[in-house]
Amino acid sequence: MVIALDCSLPLRDEPLRVLEAGVPVALTGELLTLRDASAARLVAAIERGEYLPVDLRGRLMYAVGPSPARPGHVIGAPTPTTTARLVSFLPSLLEAGIKGIIGKGDLHGEIVERLVQHGAVYLATIGGLGALLTEHIVRADVVAFADLGPEAIYRFTVEGFPAIVAIDTRGHNLHETARTAWRRPGPGGERSA
């Protein structure tokens, strides 16, 4: 069963609390994008106590650097980037009020504790599905750091954007439970799927 998640602002805690690791979600509303350069600028501004060009409170941020739009689309391939690249920035962004990050790959260790502390989630989407993901983005506007090109912060308006809960607000981690299940021998000694 896919859970519809309304990303209207600000995203409230209650809808996030019901999500469980491993559950597919369909996001509708607004996402802000994030990449290494834009994350570094945001965190530097936070640390200096400066005004932020975007309000981060109650936001989901999507780790992506979209390519230029093809004819008939509002954005090019919005394939997720590896979220682990952004781990050093996430504590400050969580303190500033984000409610979650969307990307690809595994997160573990202290950052999971930080997600739990802030009632935030990590959602994963699949790299290599740029054509499919593009169909779920109905509007894309640069809202900060335009000079960074694809690493600028975009506001994506999405409808039914597919993701899966990789880490829920209680710290349950899909990647870890899946690895554990895979390593467990089946009845004939083979690894279970």
C-alpha positions as CSV (number, residue, x, y, z in Angstrom):
1,M,0.0,0.0,0.0
2,V,1.3,3.4,-1.0
3,I,0.8,6.2,1.5
4,A,-0.1,9.7,0.1
5,L,1.9,12.3,1.9
6,D,0.9,16.0,1.5
7,C,4.0,18.2,1.6
8,S,2.0,21.4,2.1
9,L,3.8,23.9,4.2
10,P,4.7,23.6,6.9
11,L,4.9,19.8,6.9
12,R,3.5,18.7,10.3
13,D,4.9,16.0,12.6
14,E,1.7,13.9,12.7
15,P,1.8,12.6,9.1
16,L,5.5,11.7,9.5
17,R,4.9,9.8,12.8
18,V,2.7,7.2,11.0
19,L,5.3,6.4,8.4
20,E,7.2,3.2,8.8
21,A,10.5,2.2,7.3
22,G,9.9,0.2,4.1
23,V,6.5,1.8,3.3
24,P,6.2,3.4,-0.2
25,V,4.9,7.0,-0.3
26,A,3.6,9.3,-3.0
27,L,4.5,13.0,-2.3
28,T,2.3,15.9,-3.4
29,G,3.2,19.5,-2.6
30,E,6.5,21.3,-2.5
31,L,10.1,20.0,-2.2
32,L,13.2,22.1,-2.0
33,T,16.3,20.7,-3.7
34,L,19.7,20.5,-2.2
35,R,23.2,19.6,-3.4
36,D,26.7,19.9,-1.9
37,A,27.3,23.6,-2.9
38,S,23.9,24.8,-1.9
39,A,24.0,22.9,1.4
40,A,27.4,24.4,2.2
41,R,26.0,27.9,1.6
42,L,22.9,27.3,3.7
43,V,24.9,25.9,6.6
44,A,27.5,28.7,6.5
45,A,24.6,31.2,6.7
46,I,23.1,29.3,9.6
47,E,26.4,29.3,11.5
48,R,26.8,33.0,10.9
49,G,23.3,33.7,12.0
50,E,22.4,35.3,8.7
51,Y,19.0,35.5,7.0
52,L,18.3,32.4,4.9
53,P,17.1,32.8,1.3
54,V,14.4,30.1,1.9
55,D,12.5,29.1,5.0
56,L,13.5,25.6,5.9
57,R,10.9,25.0,8.6
58,G,8.7,22.1,7.9
59,R,10.3,21.3,4.5
60,L,11.4,18.1,2.8
61,M,14.6,18.6,0.9
62,Y,15.4,16.5,-2.2
63,A,19.1,15.7,-2.8
64,V,19.3,16.3,-6.6
65,G,21.0,18.4,-9.2
66,P,18.6,18.4,-12.1
67,S,19.7,18.6,-15.8
68,P,18.2,21.2,-18.2
69,A,14.6,20.7,-19.2
70,R,13.8,18.8,-22.4
71,P,11.0,20.1,-24.6
72,G,7.6,19.5,-22.9
73,H,9.0,19.1,-19.4
74,V,9.6,21.6,-16.6
75,I,12.9,20.1,-15.5
76,G,15.5,17.7,-16.8
77,A,16.3,14.3,-15.2
78,P,15.8,14.8,-11.5
79,T,17.8,11.7,-10.5
80,P,18.7,11.7,-6.8
81,T,22.2,12.1,-5.5
82,T,23.8,10.0,-2.8
83,T,22.5,11.3,0.5
84,A,25.6,10.3,2.5
85,R,27.5,13.1,0.7
86,L,25.3,15.6,2.6
87,V,25.5,14.1,6.1
88,S,27.9,16.7,7.4
89,F,25.3,19.4,6.6
90,L,22.2,17.6,7.9
91,P,22.5,18.4,11.6
92,S,22.4,22.1,11.0
93,L,19.6,21.8,8.5
94,L,17.6,19.7,11.0
95,E,18.2,22.4,13.6
96,A,16.9,24.9,11.1
97,G,13.7,23.0,10.9
98,I,13.7,20.6,7.9
99,K,11.5,17.5,8.4
100,G,13.4,15.2,6.1
101,I,15.7,14.5,3.2
102,I,15.0,12.6,0.1
103,G,17.9,10.9,-1.8
104,K,19.4,7.6,-2.5
105,G,21.7,5.2,-0.6
106,D,22.1,4.2,3.0
107,L,22.4,6.5,6.0
108,H,23.5,5.1,9.4
109,G,25.2,6.1,12.6
110,E,24.8,9.4,14.4
111,I,22.7,11.0,11.7
112,V,19.9,8.5,12.4
113,E,19.9,9.6,16.0
114,R,19.6,13.2,14.8
115,L,16.6,12.4,12.5
116,V,14.9,10.8,15.5
117,Q,15.7,13.7,17.8
118,H,14.0,16.1,15.3
119,G,11.1,13.8,14.3
120,A,12.4,13.8,10.7
121,V,12.5,11.1,8.0
122,Y,14.8,9.9,5.3
123,L,13.0,9.0,2.1
124,A,14.8,7.2,-0.7
125,T,14.0,7.2,-4.4
126,I,15.7,5.3,-7.1
127,G,18.5,6.6,-9.2
128,G,18.2,5.9,-12.9
129,L,14.5,6.6,-13.0
130,G,14.9,10.2,-14.0
131,A,12.3,9.9,-16.8
132,L,9.7,8.6,-14.4
133,L,10.5,11.1,-11.7
134,T,10.2,14.0,-14.2
135,E,6.6,13.1,-14.9
136,H,5.8,13.8,-11.2
137,I,7.3,17.3,-11.2
138,V,4.8,19.9,-12.4
139,R,6.7,23.0,-11.7
140,A,10.4,23.9,-11.0
141,D,11.6,27.3,-9.9
142,V,15.0,28.4,-8.8
143,V,14.5,30.1,-5.4
144,A,18.1,30.6,-4.2
145,F,21.7,30.5,-5.3
146,A,20.9,30.7,-9.1
147,D,24.7,31.1,-9.7
148,L,25.2,27.5,-8.7
149,G,23.3,26.2,-11.8
150,P,22.1,22.6,-11.2
151,E,23.2,22.9,-7.5
152,A,21.0,26.0,-7.0
153,I,18.0,25.5,-4.7
154,Y,14.9,24.8,-6.7
155,R,11.3,24.6,-5.4
156,F,9.7,21.6,-7.1
157,T,5.9,21.3,-7.1
158,V,5.3,17.6,-7.2
159,E,2.3,15.3,-7.7
160,G,2.5,11.6,-6.6
161,F,6.3,11.7,-6.5
162,P,7.4,8.2,-5.6
163,A,9.7,7.4,-2.7
164,I,10.1,4.8,0.1
165,V,10.6,5.4,3.8
166,A,14.2,4.5,4.4
167,I,14.4,5.7,8.0
168,D,11.3,6.6,10.0
169,T,10.9,9.0,12.9
170,R,11.7,6.2,15.4
171,G,15.0,5.4,13.7
172,H,13.9,2.1,12.0
173,N,16.2,1.7,9.0
174,L,15.0,-0.2,5.9
175,H,18.6,-0.7,4.6
176,E,19.7,-2.3,7.9
177,T,16.6,-4.6,8.2
178,A,16.9,-5.6,4.5
179,R,20.6,-6.5,5.0
180,T,19.8,-8.5,8.1
181,A,17.1,-10.4,6.3
182,W,19.3,-11.1,3.3
183,R,22.1,-12.4,5.5
184,R,19.8,-14.8,7.4
185,P,20.0,-18.3,6.0
186,G,16.8,-19.8,4.6
187,P,15.5,-23.3,5.4
188,G,17.9,-24.9,3.0
189,G,20.9,-22.9,4.1
190,E,20.6,-20.4,1.3
191,R,20.2,-16.7,1.9
192,S,16.7,-15.5,2.1
193,A,15.4,-12.8,-0.3
